[in-house]
């Protein structure tokens, strides 16, 4: 009978301790898996932020390239315009005479339009209008009468 009790105690003890060991192992596995998932989530968030920053950097670089191309195009347009005017030269005296007559009229008209737009605009917009229109009118005035104007020989 002692042997049966010993076998029963051994089976009961192994079963209880086996059950407790299995439960503890499963709980520990759950926490390990939970930590691994949390680590992966943080890693993927970091990778997503990195991709977002790279996309923003590419967008900024592309915008800078577009602005540079626009600026280069503006300078090429100006150079082409100056070349075209230089090609006219003095061989067409009537063109130079027409320009000499129309430039003052166009300049006054441009400044008149600027003044009319300014006086008709709401007060908050007037500062922007003054800045933009003054630049345009000044640029046009310099364009028409400045370096691009008819060259006069000193007598």
C-alpha positions as CSV (number, residue, x, y, z in Angstrom):
1,X,0.0,0.0,0.0
2,X,2.9,2.4,0.7
3,X,4.0,1.9,-2.9
4,X,0.5,2.9,-4.2
5,X,0.5,6.0,-2.0
6,X,4.0,6.9,-3.1
7,X,3.0,6.5,-6.8
8,X,-0.2,8.6,-6.2
9,X,1.7,11.3,-4.4
10,X,4.4,11.3,-7.2
11,X,1.7,11.6,-9.9
12,X,-0.2,14.2,-8.1
13,X,2.9,16.2,-7.3
14,X,4.1,16.0,-10.9
15,X,0.8,17.0,-12.2
16,X,0.3,20.0,-10.0
17,X,3.9,21.2,-10.5
18,X,3.6,20.5,-14.2
19,X,0.4,22.5,-14.4
20,X,1.9,25.4,-12.4
21,X,5.1,25.2,-14.6
22,X,3.0,25.2,-17.8
23,X,0.9,28.2,-16.6
24,X,4.0,30.2,-15.6
25,X,5.7,29.3,-18.9
26,X,2.6,30.5,-20.8
27,X,2.4,33.7,-18.8
28,X,6.1,34.4,-19.4
29,X,5.7,33.7,-23.1
30,X,2.8,36.1,-23.3
31,X,4.9,38.9,-21.7
32,X,7.8,38.1,-24.0
33,X,5.6,38.2,-27.1
34,X,4.0,41.5,-25.8
35,X,7.4,43.1,-25.4
36,X,8.5,41.9,-28.8
37,X,5.4,43.4,-30.4
38,X,5.9,46.7,-28.6
39,X,9.5,46.8,-29.8
40,X,8.4,46.1,-33.4
41,X,5.7,48.8,-33.2
42,X,8.3,51.4,-32.0
43,X,10.7,50.2,-34.7
44,X,8.1,50.6,-37.5
45,X,7.0,54.0,-36.2
46,X,10.6,55.1,-36.4
47,X,10.9,53.7,-39.9
48,X,7.7,55.5,-40.9
49,X,9.0,58.8,-39.5
50,X,12.3,58.3,-41.4
51,X,10.4,57.6,-44.7
52,X,8.2,60.7,-44.1
53,X,11.3,62.9,-43.5
54,X,12.9,61.5,-46.7
55,X,9.8,62.3,-48.7
56,X,9.8,65.8,-47.3
57,X,13.4,66.3,-48.1
58,X,12.8,65.0,-51.7
59,X,9.8,67.4,-52.0
60,X,11.9,70.3,-50.8
61,X,14.7,69.4,-53.2
62,X,12.2,69.1,-56.1
63,X,10.7,72.5,-55.2
64,X,14.2,74.0,-55.1
65,X,15.0,72.5,-58.5
66,X,11.7,74.0,-59.9
67,X,12.5,77.4,-58.5
68,X,16.1,77.2,-59.9
69,X,14.7,76.2,-63.3
70,X,12.2,79.1,-63.3
71,X,14.9,81.5,-62.3
72,X,17.2,80.2,-65.0
73,X,14.4,80.5,-67.5
74,X,13.7,84.1,-66.5
75,X,17.4,85.0,-67.0
76,X,17.4,83.2,-70.4
77,X,14.3,85.1,-71.4
78,X,15.8,88.4,-70.3
79,X,19.0,87.6,-72.2
80,X,17.0,86.7,-75.3
81,X,15.0,89.9,-75.1
82,X,18.2,92.0,-74.8
83,X,19.7,90.1,-77.8
84,X,16.6,90.7,-79.8
85,X,16.6,94.4,-79.1
86,X,20.3,94.6,-79.8
87,X,19.7,92.9,-83.2
88,X,17.2,95.7,-84.1
89,X,20.0,98.2,-83.7
90,X,19.9,101.5,-85.4
91,X,19.1,100.0,-88.8
92,X,15.4,100.6,-88.1
93,X,15.4,104.2,-87.1
94,X,11.6,104.4,-87.2
95,X,11.4,101.6,-84.5
96,X,13.6,103.7,-82.3
97,X,11.5,106.8,-83.0
98,X,8.3,105.0,-82.1
99,X,9.8,103.7,-78.9
100,X,11.0,107.1,-78.0
101,X,7.5,108.5,-78.4
102,X,5.6,105.7,-76.7
103,X,7.8,105.0,-73.7
104,X,6.9,108.2,-71.9
105,X,3.2,107.7,-72.6
106,X,3.4,104.0,-71.4
107,X,5.3,105.0,-68.3
108,X,2.7,107.6,-67.3
109,X,-0.1,105.2,-68.1
110,X,1.5,102.4,-66.0
111,X,1.9,104.8,-63.0
112,X,-1.8,106.0,-63.5
113,X,-3.0,102.4,-63.5
114,X,-1.0,101.7,-60.3
115,X,-2.5,104.7,-58.6
116,X,-6.1,103.7,-59.7
117,X,-5.6,100.2,-58.4
118,X,-4.2,101.5,-55.2
119,X,-7.0,103.9,-54.5
120,X,-9.7,101.4,-55.3
121,X,-8.3,98.6,-53.2
122,X,-9.2,97.9,-49.5
123,X,-6.8,99.3,-47.0
124,X,-5.2,96.0,-46.0
125,X,-4.4,95.2,-49.6
126,X,-2.9,98.5,-50.4
127,X,0.5,97.7,-48.9
128,X,0.9,94.6,-51.1
129,X,-0.3,96.6,-54.1
130,X,2.2,99.4,-53.5
131,X,5.0,96.9,-53.2
132,X,4.1,94.9,-56.3
133,X,3.1,97.8,-58.5
134,X,6.0,100.0,-57.5
135,X,8.4,97.2,-58.3
136,X,6.7,96.6,-61.7
137,X,6.5,100.3,-62.6
138,X,10.1,101.0,-61.5
139,X,11.4,98.0,-63.4
140,X,9.5,99.1,-66.5
141,X,10.7,102.6,-66.1
142,X,14.3,101.4,-65.8
143,X,13.8,99.0,-68.7
144,X,12.5,101.7,-71.0
145,X,14.8,104.5,-70.0
146,X,17.7,102.9,-68.3
147,X,20.4,100.7,-69.8
148,X,18.0,99.4,-72.4
149,X,17.1,102.8,-73.6
150,X,18.4,104.2,-76.8
151,X,22.2,104.8,-76.5
152,X,23.1,108.5,-77.0
153,X,26.5,109.4,-78.1
154,X,28.3,112.2,-76.2
155,X,29.0,115.2,-78.4
